[in-house]
Amino acid sequence: MSNMTSDPSTIERRKATFDSLGSLQENFVISTRDYKLQYAHLYYMRLMLMRPILLQQAIKKWGSLDPKAKHVDKVLDVQQGEISYLVGTVYMEMKMKPNILNDITKDHWITAQPDRPKYTDDSDSVYLEDESGRVKLTGAKVNQDLFVTGVIMGVLGSEDTNGDFQVVDVCYAGEGAQEQPAPMETDEADKYVALVSGLGIGGNEFKPLELDLLAEFLTGELGNTKEQIDSANIVRVVLAGNSIVTPEIIEDDTKAKKYGYDRSTYITEPANILDRFLQDIGSSVSVDIMPGESDPSSVTMPQQPIHSALFPSARLYSTFQSVTNPYWSSLDNISLLGTSGQTIDDIYKYVKSEDRLQMAIKTLNWRHMAPTAPDTLWCYPFKDRDPFIMKETPHIYFIGNQDKFATELVEGSQGQKTRVVMLPSFAATGTIALVNLRTLECHSVSFATK
């Protein structure tokens, strides 16, 4: 139901209480950069922070077994034939996975291997490791489940005559705590957050008409009175990365270069178009822009906000905010967590499955959004924390720049409810997602012109 009049001149934008969730969001902010640190610190911190959680889950799941299973502190202390459970970090031995140590031992004249869509191979092996060493995991359970490097998990089983650990069952951290929002009045008009990714401005798939239609929809200038009222119920817009695609530049070696470079290779038009788009929607609704793989931001995760100097017009509005990737926030006590897609894109390479939605759901169960960082997903070498651990379970969890729109409402063991949304590239599909803050229902809206 809507409590607004049908007179277009009196339609007003709905408001929602915004919270930046500083205690969570600040983990993604890198104040000082020190790349002298070793990445082993991040793996160690991840294991230390999550091991107590996994032990609690393991005891809850296997503590009442008869005969009783024994907890072994170190993976190298496992005794052959003894039923026990371990907690450690998953390591995937994959010969197709990039390995810098292998690369630098090759002769320099050998052409580098092309980037593979998948690392998987029939010879892949799964290991569990901790600070003492690692042990190979075998058994039917290992072949059935989905594993990627960096996940902290518990395993139940026993060591066989080959020194491998025969796995009978596995357990994960599970979804974290979730604050339950106060119930909204049923007769109150629904509020929505609009999720968009992959505007692709400047790329081959970019369609200016679709971008104009999106801007008019978000500002309430498109359609009849009913559609304008629906647009007014959108309280915030989140752009989840890849807003700009730098056009391919063909160098002309015959032209003289002043001071060693050619100014024509620096194309600013995509950034100008994005700035005008953000200015248009920022005049009507609050908007957050996250960096993505193709945007002018840091390459390593978590990506830092795109510099506001690139948005001279949009930054004049208090409704505009350049944020990190990943990104935490809250609207009317409904928490949002999202990435621009690199986390799932990297997990996708580790598994044979093509179901990206289930991979995103798995990260909730692992309680970790980017387990493959820093193994194959570039990230900052944190020493004192792992910002990718999900200390809380979000109500809305979105992944940008995926192959298609998909969504599912996931329920945790403690009653947590999370709306998982896979956002497709807008440039490729002309599709965005709207999530209802009251019901967590989600639907897509298409602006495709062909």
N, C-alpha and C positions, 0 to 999 in steps of 0.2 A: 504494500500500500504506500501511497505517497501523500504527504501532508502539505504539498505545495499546490498552489492554484494553477490552473491551466493557462493563465495569461502569460505568454512568453516574456513580457516586459517585467514580470515580478519573479521569475525563476531565479533562485539564488543557489550558489554552490554550497553543498553540504560541508560541514566541518567535522574533523576527527581529531582527537587528542593524539599528538605525536610525541614519541619518546625515542631518543637516540640510543637507548640502552647502553649507556656509557661503559658499564662494567664489562659488557661483552664486546661492544664495538671497538673499544680502545685496544683490544688485543691485536687488531688488524693494522693499527697505526704504528709505523716504524719511525721513531723520532730520530734515532741515530743509526747510521749504516756502518757496520763493521763486518766485512766479508773475509776477515782473517780466521773466523771461527770455523771449527770442523762441524760437519753435519751430524756426526755421531752424537753430539749433544742433544739434538732434536729427537733422535730415536730413543735415547736414554730417558729424556724427560717424558716422552710419550708413554714409555713402559712404566716408569715410576708413578706417573699420575693415574694411569688406568689399571695398573695391577690390582690395587685394593678393590676396585669395582668388579673386576673379573673374578677375583677370589670369592667375593660375596655371592656373585651369580653362580659360580661353580659349586659352592657349598649348598646353596639353595636348590640347585638342580640335581646334584649327585650325592649330597651328604647323607641321604637316607638309604643308599644302595646296600644290598646285602648279597655277597660279602662287601664290607665297607671299603670304599676306594681311598687310597692314601694320597695326600697332597705332597708333591715333591717340589721343593723350592727351586732347584736348578735343573735344567734339562739334562745336564750331563750326569746327574745323580740317579737317574732312572735305573731300576733294577729289572733285569730280564724276567719276564713272566709274572711280574707283580702288577696288579690292577692299580692304576694311579692316575692322577690328573695334573696337568702342567698349565702354566700361563706364560705366554711369550708373544713375540712379534713374528708375524708371518713373513717368510722370505720366499719368493718365487724364483726358482732356477729355470731361466728361459733363454735358450741359446739365440733366439731371435730378438731378444731385448737389447737395446743399445748399451754398450759397455765402453766407457771412455778408456779404460785400461787396455782393452783390445785394440781400440782405434789408434792409440799412440804407439803401439808396438808394430804396427804395419808400416810398410815402406810408404813414404810420402807420396809417391806417384800413383798409388792405387786409388781409384775413384771411390768416394764414400758411398756407402749403401743408401739407397733411397729410403725415405720415411715410409714405414709400413703401417697399414691400417690396423693390423693385429700383430701381437708378439707371439701368439699361441702356436704350439707345436705338440705333437704326440709325445715328445720326449720331456715335456715340462715336469718339474718336480716341485713339491711343496715342503718347506722346512719350517720349523718353529725354533726361534732363537731367543736367548736372553744374554745377560752379561757374561755367562759362563761358556757359552758355545751354542751349537745348533744341532738339531736332530731331524732326520727325514721323516715325514708323515706318509703313511700308506693306509690302504684299506678302502672299502667301498664308499665310506662316508666322505673321504677326501675327493673321490671322483665325482660325487654328486653335488657338492656344495660349490659356492663361488668364492674364490680366494684371490686376493691381490696383495702385493708386498706392502708392508707397513701396518696391517690390521693387527690389533691386539686381541687375542682370543685365548680361550681355554680349551684343552683337548682331554678326553678321557680314553684310556686304553692301556696297552702294555707293550713293552719292548720285545721284539721277536729275535730269532737267532741271528739275523743279519745286522742287528743293531738299529733297525728302524722302529719307529713307534707306530704300532697298529692302532688306528683311531676307531673307536666305537661311537663316540658322540663328540659334538663341539658345542661351545657356548660363547656368546658375545656379550658385550656390555649392556646391550639393550637400550631403549630410549631413555633419555634423562628425564628429570622432573619437568613439569609443565605447570605454569601458573594458570589457574582457571579464571577466565574473565567473568565479570558480573553479567548476568543475563540482561539482554536488551529488551525494551518494550516491544511486544509483538506488533503493535500498530504503528511502530516507527518505521519510516522509510528505510530500506536497506542502503548500506553504504558499500562502496566497492573500491578496491585498489586495482589499478590497471598495470599489468606487467607486459613489458615490451622488450624484445631483444633483436639485435642484428638489423638495425636500420640500414647498414651497408652503404651509407652515403659516399659516392665516388666510385663504387664498385660496378661491375658489369651487370649485376642484377638490380641495381637501384632504379626505382621508378618514382620520379618526382610527383606524379599525380597521386599515387597511393600515400605518399608522405603528406601531401596537402589534405587529403581526405582524413587521414589520421588526426592531423592538427585540428581540423574543423570539428571532428567528432569529440575530441577531448575538451575543446573550448565551448562546446554546445552550439556550434553554428551549422551543424549538419542535420538534415532531416526535419520531421514535423515536431509538434509540441511534445508528444510522448517521448520521442527520441532525445529531445533536448532536456527533458526532465531526467531521463535515464543518465545522460551525460553529467548532469548536475549532481548526481549521486556518487560520482567518482571523486573521492577525497584526496587521492594521491596517485601519481604516475611514477613508476620505477623503470628506468631504461637499463637493461641488464647486458651491457657490453656490445662491442663491435658496431658502434654507431658510425664510425668512420672507417672507410677502406681506402687506403692510399692508392691512387691509380697507378698502373704499371707505366713506368717511364722508359722510353727508348732513348738511350744516349746517342748523341750525334758527335762522334769524335772529330768531325771535320770543323766544328765550331770552336772558336777560341774561347778559353775560359779565363775570366778575370779573377785574380787572386786564388787560382786553383780550383774554382768551382763555377758551375753554371747556375745562375739564379733561377732560370726557367724550370729547373728540376724540383723546386720547392713550390708545390701546388697547395694553395691555401683555400681554394673554393669549397672543398668538402667541409672544412671546419667552419667556414662562413655560413654555409647552408644549415649545418647543425645548430649554430648559434642563433640563427633566425628562427628555426623551428622551436628551440627551447624558449626563446623570447616569446613566441606566440602562445605556447601552452602555459608558460610561467606567468603570463598576465592573467590567467584564469584559475590555475590549479597548481598545487605544490608538486614539484618534480625532483627526483633524485636520479643522477646519472652515474652509473658504474663504469669503470674501464673494462675493456675486453682485450682479447689477444691482438686485435688489429688497431686498437686505439693508442693514441700517444700517451703512454704511461709506462711505468716500470714493467719489465718482462716477468720478473719473479713474483710469485704469490707470497703474501697477499698484495695485490696490485694497489698502489696508492692512488688517491683521487687525481683525475685529470686536472691539470693546472687551470685555474679560473681565468688566466690571461687569454685562453683560447675562446672564452665566451664573454667578450666585452659587453654585449647587449643583455644576455640572459642573466649575468651575475648582478645586474642592477636590481633585480627582483629578489625580495626576501624569500620568495617561494622556491628559489632555485638552490640546489645543493649538489656539489660534486663529492662523491663518496668512494669508499674503497670497494674492492672485490676480493673476498666475500663481503657481505653487508648485512648487519643486524639493525632492526628498528622495530617500532611498535606503533600500532594505530588502534586507538580505543582499547588498549590492553591486549590486542591481538598481535603476537610477535611474528616478525617476518625474518627469514634468513634466506639469502640467495647468493648464487655465484653466476658468473658469466659463461660457465660451461666447461672451462678447462679441466675441472676436477673429474667430471663424468667422462669427458673425452679421453682422459688418460686411463681411467679405469676400464673403459671400453676396449682398450688395446690388450688388456690382460686376460680377457675372458672370451670364450667362444660365443656366448650369447649376444644377440642383437637387441635385446630389450633394455633400452636405456632407462626406462621408468623404474624397472626392478632394481637396476644398479643404484639409482638414487634412493630408493626405499632401503636398500641394503646399508647405505651410509648412515641412515638413521639408526638401524639396528647395531651397527658397529660403533655408534656414537662418535663418528669421525668423518668429516666431510671430504678430506683429501689425504687418504692413507698413502697414496703413491708418491706424495711429496716427502722427502726430496729425491727419491730414487729415480723417477723418470719425469716428475713434474717439478719444474724449477720453483724453488721457494727460498726465502731469506733464511740464513742459518741461525735460527733462534737458539739461545742458550738456556734461558730461564723459564721458557713456557712453550707450549704447542697451541697456537691460536686456533687450530683447526678442530680441536676437540669440542664437541657440542655439549657444553656444560648444561644447557637447557634444551628442551625439545621445542622447536618453533611450532606455531599454529599453521603457518604458511611457509613452505620450503620450495623455492623455485630455482630452476636450472636453465640458464639462457643458452641460445644458439644451438639448439638440438635439431635433429632431422625432421621432427614432426611434433605437433601438439599432442600431449597426453597428460592425463591427470588421474589421481587416485586419492581417496581419503584413507589414511592409514591410522589404525588404532593400536596403541601400545598396551603393554601388559598391566599398566597402572591407570588405564583410562585415558591416556594421552591421545589427542586427535590432531593429526597433521594433514593438511592438504598439500600434496606433492604435485607440482606443476612443471611440466617440461615445455619450455617455450621455444617455438621454431624461429628461424630467422625471418624477420619481417620483410626484408628485401626479397627473399625467395618465395615466401608464402602469402605475404600481406595479412598475416594473422597476429592478433594479440590475445591476451587472456584477461578476464575480469573475475576477481575473487570477491565473494560476498563476505564482509567482515562479521556478519551476524551468524550466518549458517555455514560458512566455509564452502559453500557451493561454488563451482567454477565453470565458466563457459568461455568459448572462444568467439571472437568477432573478426570477420574477414573483410579486408578492404581491397582484395585482389581485383584488378581491372581486366584480367584475362586468364 
